[in-house]
Amino acid sequence: DAGVIQSPRHEVTEMGQEVTLRCKPISGHDYLFWYRQTMMRGLELLIYFNNNVPIDDSGMPEDRFSAKMPNASFSTLKIQPSEPRDSAVYFCASSPGTSGGANEQFFGPGTRLTVL
Amino acid sequence: SQKIEQNSEALNIQEGKTATLTCNYTNYSPAYLQWYRQDPGRGPVFLLLIRENEKEKRKERLKVTFDTTLKQSLFHITASQPADSATYLCALGLLSGNTPLVFGKGTRLSVIA
């Protein structure tokens, strides 16, 4: 398996533009997580899905952020409009859904977003 | 307030020595704790899991302890090598089962030859 795939790897955009980040989880994994990492705040959970259904989006900073998972092999995180403070590395991670488990998460390589 | 603190932002150690990284937490009751390694420009990679009813776990040169009374986990790398240089993140699992993790900010370890 190729692991978790994220695109693009780097994104530079101007304030006010729409940004869409993409993620393909590992096949067969039931859970998908979106994180944001900055020096100041570390790795923060934004939202996670179980079987394509959003379970907890309390980490989404504001209404400018939205995430979808239309099927088991694809998820998007959208920021509209983007602001300079959104600059960060965004990670997608997936995990198998064995019952009672404390399963490891498999992270993608991340998307480095710069908003000018 | 809830906090996860990893002992220092950076730790330098001589090759061959044992590196010890600390993860302390406040106002959490984790069911388990995980440690991840992150290299520059890459996503975190899982290393070890330890549950609340376990005191110690080992994997090759790695050892993790978990003290729920002290609210602390220690992560040891014995016979450290320059290739062990990376950032190490601890993560709390707050409920049993597959629930999100809460991550510390990490400790950057440099092993000097």
Boltz contact constraints between the chains, C-beta under 6 A:
constraints:
  - contact:
      token1: [A, 31]
      token2: [B, 98]
      max_distance: 6.0
  - contact:
      token1: [A, 42]
      token2: [B, 103]
      max_distance: 6.0
  - contact:
      token1: [A, 42]
      token2: [B, 105]
      max_distance: 6.0
  - contact:
      token1: [A, 43]
      token2: [B, 103]
      max_distance: 6.0
  - contact:
      token1: [A, 45]
      token2: [B, 100]
      max_distance: 6.0
  - contact:
      token1: [A, 48]
      token2: [B, 100]
      max_distance: 6.0
  - contact:
      token1: [A, 91]
      token2: [B, 43]
      max_distance: 6.0
  - contact:
      token1: [A, 95]
      token2: [B, 98]
      max_distance: 6.0
  - contact:
      token1: [A, 97]
      token2: [B, 98]
      max_distance: 6.0
  - contact:
      token1: [A, 100]
      token2: [B, 97]
      max_distance: 6.0
  - contact:
      token1: [A, 101]
      token2: [B, 98]
      max_distance: 6.0
  - contact:
      token1: [A, 102]
      token2: [B, 32]
      max_distance: 6.0
  - contact:
      token1: [A, 102]
      token2: [B, 49]
      max_distance: 6.0
  - contact:
      token1: [A, 102]
      token2: [B, 93]
      max_distance: 6.0
  - contact:
      token1: [A, 103]
      token2: [B, 98]
      max_distance: 6.0
  - contact:
      token1: [A, 104]
      token2: [B, 46]
      max_distance: 6.0
  - contact:
      token1: [A, 107]
      token2: [B, 43]
      max_distance: 6.0
  - contact:
      token1: [A, 107]
      token2: [B, 44]
      max_distance: 6.0
  - contact:
      token1: [A, 108]
      token2: [B, 43]
      max_distance: 6.0
  - contact:
      token1: [A, 109]
      token2: [B, 43]
      max_distance: 6.0
  - contact:
      token1: [A, 110]
      token2: [B, 43]
      max_distance: 6.0
